[in-house]
Amino acid sequence: MTEAQAGEFDYIIVGAGAAGSVLAERLSADPETRVLLLEESKGAGGHWASRVPGARGWLQRDPSRVYGYHVEPGSRGPAERWLRGRMPGGTSAVGSMLWVRGGETDWAQMAHATGSEAWDWPEMSRALRELEHHAFGGSEIRGRGGPVSLRLSEPLRPLMQAVMKAGAESGWRLREDPNEADPEGLGPAAWTIDDKGRRVTAWTAFVRGAKDRPNLRIETGVRVDRVLIDEGRAYGIEGRRGTAQLLFRTRGEVILCAGAVITPKILMLSGIGDGMALRRAGIETKHHSPNIGRGLRDQLALTTNWRLRHWRDSDNRAYTGARLWMNALRYLLSGEGALGLGGAELVGFIASQKSMTLPDLMITAAAHSQEAAQGVAGLEPEPGMRLSGHMLRPESSGYVFAASPDPDAPPQIEANHLSTERDRGRAIATLRRLRELARRPALTEFIEGETVISAWAKSDDDILDLYRRYGRSAGHAVGSCAMGPDDLDPLDARLCLRGVARLRVCDASIFPEMPAGGPLAPVMAAALRAAEFILADAAKRGAEDAEADGAEEAADADAETADGEVAAVVDAAPDDAPDDAPGEKPAPPAPGAQPETETRPAAASTG
């Protein structure tokens, strides 16, 4: 085992994604605090293409830039691979750049599920505003001056303007900002793209400006295998860089930020999890926590393609041939054009049924259409647009477990999509609402019709079969190491793992309820809250330690005083057998008195 550190760290952060990047910057702001940030991917700043919004498809097809985790199909869901970012910044460096925060109701439900007002809308909206540098400027709901630059998909092109009109014809509210306290309705998307057209990742927003701090150490190319635990307390991390075994120690805390797939795997490899699941995997149980890896929830998305009448309205040719070079030049000169767009231009939150009081579906629209294929498909050779949708808060839940004690073995994942009748009903409603939107009069001059990929699905059973064939994860998995008020919940509301001291988790796995939309903004806001919890708890421990040290010093001082008083009394007392003074004789006893016996002063006989 190679000792890969000089001395101990105050905090070890595992993973430089959306949460880990925020925590590394916040915790290292105090120059007296030593922070170690571990990241499995190599390089100190990610790939240049991660700054170009339109390069996300290329990055997602590169196995050196993304992880692909096999997911079991289950009885109703598709067999698929979940893609996650494999570079500093995590999935924020390769994803769709949509900034969706969740509304007031979402965070009220989160507070109820966690049993803590620390996760309610007032606290979370404050944290979200602190993150943001919004193109609209600051307000009661939007932030200004934060590290995450945001812009809207404006001005809208004619096709997207027509989709907005179709939404109005459908009775949907039209709004300017997708991140209002009540997000219901349809409007422009908010992107994590700055005013120069560059993607903003968690790494560029937080770590890039802090990486030269002498108290922040960043180790890339390190895969963490397990948390080291002794007598119920985390004290370090064991991992590897190539063939070299590494050990990092902390006198403070270990904070896992590896995501909803890998965090529970690391915990299980450390012996933390359901005892029966650990035994099946051949792993010794060190702490029984039955819900580690369970409660996994993800949003199953369905994309429909719509053939357009005119090439001028579609971006399907924008990324190939001479047009690619023209768009690249335009992007380099202005930061605009097809290469400067986020993953969707419109975002909507709507109800699957008119009787519902809260939106339960999310839809997105974009001026391109992809071929039907496994993985990341290419664009269609004909002009097209896409309308996508997924349910917001699925009931169906699955699991992610370590499959064996071998860290190289991939995790076992079962998403268990569409396992409840309610989820299946909402999945069917999603496609029907997308079709209603596309067939409104406002889109007649733009759309010829639905493509054959999905047009054949008419009945409810057909639609469910369509999900089995072409449904895909929205990349929003949460809940596999969730916080909650019950002793069986893995985490408490301050993100501490129950039963193991000095061990926290902060990533998408912590959410017992799925925030509406995507996890990027909620996870980064959660990391801000986690930093506040960690620093407050450290200050409390410091005060308690100082008080204990003060009490010990006072006790020592009292003991020294008592010892000094005893010594003074002893020194003042006559000797046990004093010698006679020269020239003197002892006085005779008084008449009738007994001879004097040897005694010690009472003050000296304290034992």
C-alpha positions in Angstrom: 0.0 0.0 0.0 1.4 3.4 -1.0 0.9 6.3 1.3 -0.1 8.9 -1.2 -0.3 12.0 1.0 1.9 14.1 3.2 0.1 14.3 6.5 -3.7 14.2 7.0 -6.4 16.2 5.3 -9.4 17.9 7.0 -11.7 16.7 4.2 -11.5 14.1 1.5 -14.0 14.7 -1.4 -14.6 11.8 -3.7 -15.7 12.9 -7.2 -15.3 16.3 -9.0 -18.8 16.4 -10.5 -21.6 18.8 -9.7 -21.4 18.4 -5.9 -17.7 17.7 -5.4 -16.6 20.7 -7.3 -18.8 23.0 -5.2 -17.6 21.4 -2.0 -14.0 21.6 -2.9 -14.2 25.3 -3.5 -16.3 26.1 -0.5 -14.4 24.0 2.0 -10.9 25.2 0.8 -11.9 28.9 1.1 -10.4 28.8 4.6 -6.6 28.6 4.1 -6.1 26.7 7.3 -8.3 23.8 6.1 -6.6 21.1 4.0 -8.9 19.6 1.3 -8.3 16.7 -1.0 -10.4 16.3 -4.1 -10.2 12.9 -5.8 -11.4 12.4 -9.4 -11.2 9.2 -11.4 -10.9 10.9 -14.8 -7.6 12.2 -16.0 -6.6 15.8 -16.8 -6.8 18.9 -14.8 -9.5 20.8 -16.7 -11.5 18.5 -19.0 -11.6 18.4 -22.7 -11.8 21.6 -24.8 -14.9 20.3 -26.5 -16.8 20.3 -23.2 -16.8 24.1 -23.5 -18.7 23.9 -26.9 -22.4 23.3 -26.3 -23.0 21.7 -29.7 -20.2 19.2 -29.2 -22.1 17.2 -26.5 -23.2 14.4 -29.0 -19.5 13.8 -30.0 -18.5 13.7 -26.3 -21.3 11.3 -25.4 -20.1 8.9 -28.1 -16.5 8.9 -26.8 -16.0 6.2 -24.2 -13.0 8.0 -22.9 -15.3 10.9 -22.0 -18.3 9.1 -20.6 -19.0 6.0 -18.5 -21.7 3.6 -19.8 -23.4 1.5 -17.1 -25.5 -1.4 -18.3 -29.0 -1.4 -16.8 -31.2 -4.5 -16.7 -34.3 -4.1 -18.7 -36.8 -5.3 -16.1 -40.3 -6.5 -17.1 -41.5 -3.3 -18.8 -38.5 -1.0 -19.3 -35.9 -1.0 -22.0 -32.4 -2.5 -21.8 -30.1 0.6 -21.9 -26.8 2.1 -20.9 -26.7 5.0 -18.6 -24.2 7.6 -19.6 -22.3 9.7 -17.1 -19.5 12.2 -17.5 -16.0 10.9 -17.4 -14.1 14.2 -16.9 -13.7 16.9 -14.4 -17.1 18.4 -13.9 -18.8 15.1 -14.3 -22.0 15.0 -16.3 -22.3 18.8 -16.2 -19.5 18.6 -18.8 -21.3 16.4 -21.3 -25.1 16.8 -20.6 -27.8 19.0 -22.1 -27.0 22.1 -20.0 -30.6 22.6 -18.9 -30.9 24.5 -15.6 -34.1 23.3 -14.0 -34.4 24.1 -10.3 -37.7 22.6 -9.1 -40.5 24.7 -7.8 -41.7 25.7 -4.4 -44.0 22.6 -4.2 -41.1 20.3 -5.1 -38.9 21.6 -2.3 -41.9 21.5 0.2 -42.3 17.8 -0.6 -38.5 17.4 -0.2 -38.7 19.0 3.3 -41.5 16.7 4.2 -39.7 13.6 3.0 -36.5 14.5 4.8 -38.3 15.7 8.0 -36.3 18.9 7.9 -37.0 22.5 7.0 -33.4 22.7 5.9 -34.6 21.4 2.5 -37.6 23.6 2.1 -38.1 26.3 -0.5 -36.8 29.3 1.5 -33.4 27.7 2.1 -33.1 26.0 -1.3 -34.2 29.1 -3.3 -31.6 31.0 -1.4 -28.9 28.5 -2.3 -30.0 28.4 -5.9 -29.9 32.2 -6.2 -26.4 32.2 -4.7 -25.2 29.9 -7.5 -26.7 31.9 -10.4 -25.5 34.6 -12.6 -28.7 35.0 -14.6 -29.0 36.8 -17.9 -32.3 38.3 -16.7 -30.6 39.9 -13.7 -31.3 39.3 -10.1 -34.7 39.1 -8.4 -36.5 37.4 -5.6 -36.3 34.1 -7.6 -33.2 34.7 -9.7 -29.6 35.1 -8.7 -27.0 37.6 -10.1 -23.3 37.5 -9.5 -22.9 33.8 -8.7 -20.4 31.4 -10.4 -22.9 29.6 -12.7 -23.7 31.8 -15.8 -27.2 31.2 -17.2 -28.8 32.4 -20.4 -32.1 31.7 -22.1 -32.8 30.2 -25.5 -33.7 33.6 -26.9 -34.5 35.0 -29.3 -36.7 32.1 -30.3 -36.6 31.0 -33.9 -39.9 30.8 -35.9 -40.4 27.1 -35.3 -40.1 27.5 -31.5 -42.3 30.5 -31.6 -44.9 28.4 -33.3 -44.5 25.7 -30.6 -45.2 28.4 -28.0 -48.4 29.4 -29.8 -49.4 25.7 -30.0 -48.9 25.5 -26.2 -51.2 28.5 -25.8 -53.8 26.8 -28.0 -53.5 23.7 -25.7 -54.4 25.9 -22.8 -50.9 26.0 -21.3 -49.6 29.0 -19.5 -46.7 30.8 -21.3 -43.9 32.0 -19.2 -40.6 33.8 -19.7 -38.5 32.0 -17.1 -38.6 28.2 -16.5 -37.4 28.6 -13.0 -40.2 30.5 -11.3 -41.5 29.4 -8.0 -44.4 27.9 -9.9 -42.8 26.4 -13.0 -46.1 25.2 -14.6 -46.4 26.2 -18.3 -44.2 26.4 -21.4 -41.3 28.8 -22.1 -37.7 29.2 -23.2 -35.1 26.9 -21.6 -32.4 28.2 -19.3 -28.9 26.9 -20.2 -25.6 26.8 -18.3 -24.0 28.8 -21.1 -22.1 32.0 -20.5 -22.3 35.3 -22.5 -19.6 34.1 -24.8 -21.4 30.9 -25.7 -19.3 28.6 -23.7 -20.7 25.7 -21.6 -20.4 26.3 -17.8 -19.5 23.1 -16.0 -19.2 22.6 -12.2 -15.5 22.4 -12.7 -15.2 25.7 -14.6 -17.6 27.5 -12.3 -15.9 26.4 -9.0 -12.7 24.5 -9.2 -10.9 26.4 -12.0 -10.6 29.5 -9.8 -9.6 27.6 -6.7 -7.3 24.9 -8.0 -4.1 26.9 -7.2 -4.9 27.3 -3.5 -2.1 25.7 -1.6 -4.5 24.0 0.8 -6.5 22.4 -2.0 -4.9 19.2 -3.4 -6.5 17.7 -6.6 -5.6 14.2 -7.5 -7.0 13.0 -10.9 -6.8 9.5 -12.4 -7.6 8.0 -8.9 -10.4 5.5 -8.7 -11.7 5.1 -5.1 -12.4 1.5 -4.1 -13.6 1.9 -0.5 -13.9 4.0 2.6 -11.6 3.0 5.4 -13.5 2.6 8.7 -12.2 1.9 12.2 -14.4 1.6 15.3 -17.4 3.1 13.6 -15.5 6.1 12.1 -14.3 6.9 8.6 -10.7 7.8 8.6 -9.6 7.6 5.0 -9.9 6.3 1.4 -8.4 3.4 -0.4 -8.0 3.6 -4.2 -5.8 3.1 -7.2 -4.0 5.0 -9.9 -3.2 2.5 -12.6 -1.6 -0.4 -10.7 -0.5 1.7 -7.7 -2.5 1.2 -4.5 -3.2 4.5 -2.7 -4.3 5.4 0.8 -5.4 8.9 1.8 -6.2 9.7 5.5 -8.4 12.4 7.1 -8.6 13.8 10.6 -12.0 15.3 9.6 -14.5 13.9 7.2 -14.9 11.8 4.0 -17.5 13.1 1.6 -18.7 10.9 -1.2 -19.9 12.8 -4.3 -19.6 10.0 -6.9 -23.2 10.0 -8.1 -26.3 7.8 -7.7 -24.6 4.8 -9.3 -21.1 4.8 -7.9 -21.6 6.2 -4.3 -23.7 3.2 -3.2 -21.2 0.8 -4.9 -18.3 2.4 -2.9 -20.3 2.1 0.3 -21.0 -1.5 -0.3 -17.4 -2.3 -1.2 -16.6 -0.7 2.2 -18.9 -3.1 4.0 -21.8 -0.6 4.4 -25.1 -1.7 3.2 -27.8 -4.3 3.5 -26.2 -7.3 5.2 -28.0 -9.9 3.0 -27.0 -8.0 -0.2 -23.4 -7.8 1.0 -23.3 -11.5 1.8 -24.6 -12.3 -1.7 -21.8 -10.2 -3.1 -19.2 -11.8 -0.9 -18.5 -8.7 1.1 -18.0 -8.6 4.8 -20.6 -6.4 6.6 -19.1 -3.7 8.7 -22.3 -1.6 9.1 -25.8 -2.8 8.3 -27.7 -0.1 6.5 -30.6 -1.9 4.7 -31.5 0.9 2.2 -28.1 1.6 0.7 -28.6 1.2 -3.1 -32.4 0.9 -2.8 -34.9 3.5 -3.7 -33.3 4.3 -7.0 -35.6 6.4 -9.2 -35.1 7.6 -12.7 -37.2 9.4 -15.3 -37.9 7.4 -18.4 -38.1 9.7 -21.4 -39.7 9.2 -24.8 -38.7 11.2 -27.8 -40.9 11.6 -30.9 -39.7 12.9 -34.2 -41.7 15.1 -36.4 -41.0 15.6 -40.1 -40.8 19.3 -41.1 -41.8 20.8 -44.4 -38.7 23.0 -44.8 -35.0 22.6 -44.2 -34.7 26.2 -43.0 -36.5 25.2 -39.7 -34.3 22.1 -38.9 -30.7 21.8 -37.6 -30.3 18.3 -38.9 -27.7 19.4 -41.5 -26.0 21.9 -39.2 -23.4 19.4 -37.8 -22.1 17.8 -41.0 -20.2 18.8 -44.1 -19.6 22.4 -45.1 -22.4 23.6 -42.8 -20.5 22.3 -39.8 -17.4 24.3 -40.8 -19.6 27.4 -41.4 -21.3 26.9 -38.0 -17.9 26.4 -36.3 -16.6 29.7 -37.7 -19.7 31.5 -36.6 -19.4 30.0 -33.2 -15.8 31.0 -32.9 -16.5 34.6 -33.9 -19.7 35.1 -31.9 -20.4 32.2 -29.7 -23.8 31.8 -31.5 -25.4 29.5 -34.0 -26.1 25.8 -33.9 -22.9 25.0 -31.9 -24.0 27.4 -29.2 -27.3 25.8 -28.4 -28.3 23.8 -25.3 -30.0 20.4 -25.5 -33.5 21.9 -25.8 -34.9 25.3 -26.7 -38.2 25.0 -24.9 -39.1 23.5 -21.5 -42.6 22.9 -20.3 -44.2 21.5 -17.1 -47.8 20.3 -17.7 -50.4 18.0 -16.1 -51.1 14.6 -17.6 -54.8 15.1 -16.8 -56.9 18.2 -16.6 -58.1 17.2 -13.1 -54.6 17.4 -11.7 -53.6 20.5 -9.7 -49.8 20.1 -10.1 -47.7 19.4 -13.3 -46.6 15.8 -13.4 -45.0 15.8 -16.9 -42.0 17.6 -18.4 -41.7 18.2 -22.1 -38.9 19.7 -24.2 -38.7 20.8 -27.8 -35.7 21.2 -30.2 -35.2 21.8 -33.9 -33.4 18.6 -34.6 -34.4 14.9 -34.8 -32.3 11.8 -34.1 -32.4 8.4 -35.7 -33.7 5.5 -33.7 -30.7 3.6 -32.4 -29.1 2.3 -29.2 -26.8 4.8 -27.4 -26.3 8.3 -28.8 -27.8 8.3 -32.3 -27.0 10.5 -35.2 -29.3 13.1 -36.8 -31.9 12.1 -39.4 -31.1 12.8 -43.0 -34.4 14.7 -43.5 -35.6 17.9 -41.9 -37.1 17.2 -38.5 -37.7 18.4 -34.9 -38.2 16.5 -31.7 -40.7 16.6 -28.9 -39.7 14.7 -25.8 -41.4 14.0 -22.5 -41.2 12.2 -19.2 -43.1 12.0 -15.9 -41.7 14.1 -13.2 -42.1 12.0 -10.0 -42.2 8.3 -10.9 -43.4 5.9 -8.2 -41.4 3.0 -9.7 -38.0 2.4 -8.0 -35.1 0.0 -8.5 -31.7 -0.5 -7.0 -28.0 -0.4 -7.6 -25.7 -2.9 -5.8 -22.1 -3.9 -5.9 -22.0 -7.2 -7.7 -18.8 -8.6 -6.0 -15.9 -7.5 -3.8 -13.9 -6.8 -7.0 -13.9 -3.0 -7.5 -13.5 -3.6 -11.2 -16.8 -5.4 -11.5 -19.6 -3.1 -12.8 -22.5 -2.3 -10.5 -25.7 -4.2 -10.8 -28.5 -1.8 -11.8 -32.2 -2.4 -12.1 -34.2 0.7 -12.9 -37.6 -1.1 -12.7 -39.2 1.5 -15.0 -43.0 1.6 -15.3 -43.6 -1.0 -12.6 -46.7 0.7 -11.2 -50.1 1.2 -12.9 -49.9 5.0 -12.2 -46.6 5.3 -13.9 -47.8 3.4 -16.9 -50.8 5.6 -17.2 -48.7 8.8 -17.0 -46.3 7.4 -19.6 -49.2 6.8 -22.0 -50.5 10.3 -21.3 -47.1 11.8 -22.1 -47.2 10.6 -25.7 -50.8 11.7 -26.1 -50.0 15.2 -24.9 -47.0 15.5 -27.2 -49.2 14.6 -30.1 -51.9 17.1 -29.1 -49.2 19.8 -29.1 -47.8 18.9 -32.5 -51.2 18.8 -34.2 -52.3 22.3 -33.1 -53.1 24.8 -35.9 -50.1 26.9 -35.0 -47.7 24.1 -36.2 -49.6 23.2 -39.4 -47.3 25.2 -41.7 -44.2 23.7 -40.1 -45.0 20.0 -39.5 -45.9 17.3 -42.1 -46.5 14.6 -39.5 -45.1 12.1 -37.0 -42.3 9.8 -38.2 -42.7 6.1 -38.4 -40.6 5.5 -35.3 -43.6 6.3 -33.1 -46.6 6.9 -35.4 -47.6 3.2 -35.4 -48.3 3.3 -31.6 -52.0 3.8 -31.3 -53.4 1.8 -28.4 -52.3 2.0 -24.8 -50.5 -1.4 -25.2 -48.8 -0.1 -28.4 -47.5 2.9 -26.5 -46.1 0.8 -23.6 -44.4 -1.3 -26.2 -43.0 1.8 -27.8 -41.4 2.7 -24.4 -39.9 -0.8 -24.2 -38.3 -0.3 -27.6 -37.3 3.3 -27.6 -37.7 4.7 -24.1 -34.5 6.1 -22.6 -33.3 7.3 -19.2 -33.4 11.0 -18.9 -30.1 10.7 -16.9 -31.8 11.9 -13.7 -31.3 8.9 -11.3 -31.7 9.8 -7.6 -32.5 8.2 -4.2 -30.0 5.3 -3.9 -28.5 6.7 -0.7 -31.4 8.9 0.5 -31.8 11.1 3.5 -34.8 10.8 5.7 -36.1 10.9 9.3 -36.2 7.2 9.9 -33.3 5.2 11.4 -33.4 2.9 8.4 -32.8 5.9 6.0 -29.1 5.9 5.1 -28.6 9.6 5.7 -29.9 12.1 8.2 -31.0 15.6 7.0 -27.4 16.9 7.4 -26.2 14.2 4.9 -24.3 12.2 7.6 -24.4 8.5 7.1 -26.2 6.9 10.1 -24.0 4.6 12.1 -20.6 5.7 10.7 -19.1 8.9 12.1 -17.3 11.5 9.9 -18.9 10.1 6.6 -21.2 12.1 4.5 -22.8 11.8 1.0 -23.7 14.7 -1.3 -24.8 13.9 -4.9 -28.1 13.0 -6.6 -28.3 9.8 -4.5 -29.4 11.9 -1.5 -32.8 12.9 -2.7 -35.7 10.8 -1.4 -38.0 12.7 -3.8 -37.1 13.6 -7.4 -36.9 17.4 -7.9 -38.9 18.4 -11.0 -36.8 18.4 -14.1 -33.1 17.6 -13.9 -30.7 17.1 -11.0 -27.9 19.5 -12.0 -29.2 22.6 -10.2 -30.6 20.7 -7.2 -27.3 18.8 -6.7 -25.2 22.0 -6.8 -27.6 23.7 -4.4 -27.4 20.7 -2.1 -23.6 21.0 -2.2 -23.9 24.6 -1.0 -26.1 23.4 1.9 -23.7 20.5 2.6 -20.8 23.0 2.9 -22.8 25.0 5.4 -23.6 21.9 7.4 -20.0 20.7 7.4 -18.5 24.1 8.4 -21.2 24.6 11.1 -20.6 21.1 12.5 -16.8 21.6 12.5 -17.2 24.9 14.3 -19.4 23.2 16.9 -16.9 20.4 17.3 -14.1 23.0 17.7 -16.1 24.9 20.3 -16.8 21.6 22.2 -13.1 20.6 22.0 -12.0 24.0 23.2 -14.5 23.8 26.1 -13.3 20.3 26.9 -9.6 21.5 26.7 -10.5 24.4 28.9 -12.1 22.2 31.5 -9.1 19.9 31.4 -6.7 22.8 31.9 -8.8 24.1 34.8 -8.8 20.7 36.4 -5.1 20.4 35.9 -4.6 23.9 37.4 -6.8 23.0 40.4 -4.8 19.8 40.9 -1.6 21.7 40.8 -2.9 24.2 43.3 -4.0 21.4 45.6 -0.6 19.7 45.2 1.1 22.9 46.0 -1.0 23.4 49.2 -0.3 19.9 50.3 3.4 20.4 49.7 3.4 23.6 51.7 1.7 22.0 54.7 4.1 19.1 54.6 7.1 21.4 54.4 5.7 23.3 57.4 5.2 20.3 59.6 7.8 18.9 62.1 9.9 16.0 60.9 8.9 12.5 61.9 12.0 12.2 64.1 13.6 15.6 64.5 17.1 15.9 65.6 17.7 17.8 68.9 19.0 21.3 68.4 22.6 21.7 69.5 23.0 22.4 73.2 19.3 21.6 73.9 17.7 18.8 75.7 14.1 17.6 75.3 11.7 19.0 77.9 10.4 16.5 80.4 6.8 15.5 80.2 4.3 17.2 82.2 3.3 15.6 85.5 0.9 12.7 84.8 1.2 13.0 81.0 1.9 10.0 78.8 5.0 9.9 76.7 4.5 11.6 73.2 4.0 9.2 70.3 4.9 9.7 66.6 2.1 11.5 64.6 1.6 13.4 61.3 -0.3 16.6 60.9 -4.0 16.0 59.8 -3.6 18.1 56.8 -1.0 15.8 55.4 -3.0 12.6 55.9 -5.3 13.1 52.8 -4.2 9.9 51.1 
